[in-house]
Amino acid sequence: MLANNLNKIKCLEDFDVYAKEILPRALWEFASVGVENNLSRDNNRKAFDNIWLSPRILENVSNRSIKKKLFNKIYSAPFGISPMGACALCGYEADLQFAKVSKAKNIPYIISGSALVPMEKIVNINSDVWFQAYVDANRGSIGALSDRVFSSGIQTLVVTVDVPVPGNRRATLRNGFEYPMRPNGRLIFDAISHPKWFFKTFLRTILSSGMPHVENYGPNRGIPIVSFSAPERLHIRDGLDWDDLKWLRDRWSGRLIIKGVLSVEDVKVATKVGLDGVILSNHGGRQLDTAISPLDVVEASAREKGKMMILFDSGIRRGTDVVKALALGADFVFAGRPFLFAVAAGGYSGVSHAIDLLASEIDRTIALLGCSDLYNLRTRIV
Ligand SMILES: Cc1cc2nc3c(=O)[nH]c(=O)nc-3n(C[C@H](O)[C@H](O)[C@H](O)COP(=O)(O)O)c2cc1C
């Protein structure tokens, strides 16, 4: 692992090389690919590259700050960690590492509905974590899950809404990477031929807590991640609609956010439903290939947001990306894969280093733009 050698990592993308080497191929592909031809995943980066910054000079920026208020809390940086299912397969107890580091660094972290560590255990470490739910149109099961989230003490519920059916992922098709995975010769060879991962993540997990299960999918523990016989999880949520969201809004007294919005029309509906925020996201290019980058709708969404917060993810890799999204009107951003690869390569220290790198890039960017904070950036983009 990289933990003692983090000075080699100078930007978030440097983690990719180490994660690719450490992780079994099926796992690396599960985490890194998008869907179909990866066009949306790759365009998420191009969208940032097409926006140019316009610095001002001779501004006194010696007292600058990258702190950002979101809802009722002031965070130390304007970004958080996106929800990622099965991340504990990539790094040992990754959800717990994310919870610990995000608490230490004072940034938000969203637990995935497909996480392999129970939400209650994660909240014990960091009471500020948010929870992302995958729900279908069955109100009994939505209610039971939201009751569990509420009882655990979590106050912010994120419902992912860009998943009526699963995305068409090559890694799943070619490698048999599905929940539950059915062990076969290829997967087993892949696993044992990556000994750093096999011993330090997989075997260590099995020895400390047994076979990982999908823990937070409903009110009770779900299926094991590897099994010959457990039923396949179907991921069909095509009946969920705005009426279900309205129903949940009436029932859930905490903050309610939806994730996976790409249309200004949907932002308008979300304000009417009384949501607290939307996450503009194309799921990191993992659902509909050729879906637009959320960057294309930030500005118009911010105009229609009413009292909601406009959150953003998909493609954030550099401090300049964060500043561009905020300048266009996002209130806060999140990133997924960079933190996943950081935890795979370096555990707690890797994630901590990743946060420091992104924060320092944001600080450098606003200084070079002649800005002292993150609240008046609009004049710095063309
Ligand atoms: C391995 C992996 C697992 C993910 N699992 C979930 C999930 O369980 N729930 C969810 O809403 N989004 C999930 N996402 C999407 C992320 O929350 C986020 O939208 C995306 O990673 C952002 O793009 P980025 O990776 O380019 O930063 C996952 C992404 C990855 C890479």
The ligand as an ORCA input file, in Angstrom:
! r2SCAN-3c Opt
* xyz 0 1
  C     -17.731      2.310     -7.715
  C     -18.867      3.283     -7.687
  C     -20.006      2.969     -6.970
  C     -21.063      3.877     -6.937
  N     -22.160      3.573     -6.175
  C     -23.142      4.482     -6.057
  C     -24.218      4.252     -5.160
  O     -24.260      3.243     -4.471
  N     -25.190      5.189     -5.106
  C     -25.165      6.335     -5.855
  O     -26.086      7.150     -5.768
  N     -24.141      6.580     -6.683
  C     -23.123      5.707     -6.788
  N     -22.052      5.982     -7.584
  C     -21.981      7.282     -8.275
  C     -21.302      8.313     -7.368
  O     -22.096      8.610     -6.248
  C     -21.049      9.635     -8.101
  O     -22.258     10.105     -8.662
  C     -19.999      9.520     -9.194
  O     -18.965      8.648     -8.818
  C     -19.435     10.901     -9.451
  O     -18.548     10.886    -10.497
  P     -16.953     10.832    -10.296
  O     -16.616      9.435     -9.931
  O     -16.456     11.217    -11.651
  O     -16.587     11.827     -9.227
  C     -20.982      5.102     -7.643
  C     -19.816      5.404     -8.348
  C     -18.778      4.524     -8.365
  C     -17.523      4.912     -9.114
*
